[in-house]
Amino acid sequence: MGIGDAKPTNKAVLDWVHEIATLTQPENVFWCDGSERENDFLIAESLKQDVLIELNQKKVPRSYLHRSNPNDVARVEQFTFVCTPTKEEAGPTNNWSDP
């Protein structure tokens, strides 16, 4: 079995992932198994794509820096809202709006 192929056997999970994949049309679905091999693969891919920056491995082994893409985060808190059926569900520190 290759990395990312550890498909679960739970039919409900498989059905849900299939439903979401049909809606979102991803290039692929990567099934995580939590193995050390998988972790090494994901780190190597992230380094290759410049998503991670390797830190000093002598001082801090297996440590990497990841920065959020400014185009992919909420930049202004006052314009960020959590839309839930009730204001209480959004939590005390979030801006709320009726969905």
PyMOL commands that set and color helices and strands:
alter all, ss='L'
color gray80, all
select helices_A, chain A and resi 11-24+36-48+70-72+77-79+87-90
alter helices_A, ss='H'
color red, helices_A
select strands_A, chain A and resi 52-54+64-66+81-83+95-97
alter strands_A, ss='S'
color yellow, strands_A
deselect
rebuild
show_as cartoon
